[in-house]
Amino acid sequence: MSSIRKSDYLKKIFAAKKKRRKELARLPFSGKLKIWLSLKTFYHNGWRIR
């Protein structure tokens, strides 16, 4: 059960990432870097909770 839920969760993340990528293309580089770093820490925390 948990693996199925995880795959759905990942699909949602990837869909959101694709959408965000288009928005990120308009941002200046520093904005992209800040968002990327916050996402990276978010992912690490998520895996740790699991």
FIKEFI-87144 format. One line per 4 residues: their letters; for each residue x, y, z negated of C-alpha. Coordinates in pm, 1 decimal, always signed. Each point is the difference from the previous one (the first is absolute). Layout:
% FIKEFI-87144
a) X/Y/Z; ...
//
This chain:
% FIKEFI-87144
mssi) +0.0/+0.0/+0.0; +265.6/+251.2/-98.7; +195.3/-55.8/+323.1; -310.0/+75.6/+207.8
rksd) -64.3/+316.1/-197.0; +363.8/+101.7/+36.7; -7.9/-38.8/+379.3; -316.2/+212.7/+20.1
ylkk) +169.9/+256.7/-222.0; +306.8/+3.1/+226.0; -217.2/+38.3/+310.2; -162.5/+304.7/-158.0
ifaa) +341.1/+143.9/-83.0; +126.2/-50.2/+356.4; -315.3/+156.3/+146.2; +42.6/+297.4/-231.9
kkkr) +367.7/+22.2/+92.9; -82.9/+14.9/+371.2; -248.7/+278.0/-64.5; +247.6/+180.8/-222.7
rkel) +277.2/-33.0/+258.9; -194.7/+220.7/+240.0; -43.8/+259.6/-272.8; +365.5/-30.8/-101.5
arlp) +109.8/+77.4/+355.6; -126.1/+355.7/-53.9; +182.6/+49.1/-329.9; +351.7/+141.5/-30.9
fsgk) +277.5/-245.2/-82.8; +21.0/+91.2/-369.1; -372.5/-71.7/-40.9; +43.9/-339.5/+164.5
lkiw) +292.3/-82.0/-227.0; -191.6/+88.4/-317.5; -300.3/-209.1/+103.2; +223.1/-292.1/+101.5
lslk) +176.2/+3.6/-336.7; -328.7/+11.9/-190.9; -134.9/-290.4/+208.2; +317.2/-199.1/-62.1
tfyh) -27.8/+39.4/-378.1; -371.6/-81.3/+21.9; +73.6/-327.4/+181.0; +270.9/-98.0/-250.0
ngwr) -237.1/+63.9/-291.5; -273.6/-199.7/+173.4; +223.3/-303.7/+48.5; +116.8/+23.3/-361.5
ir) -359.6/-3.2/-130.5; -69.1/-314.0/+202.7
//
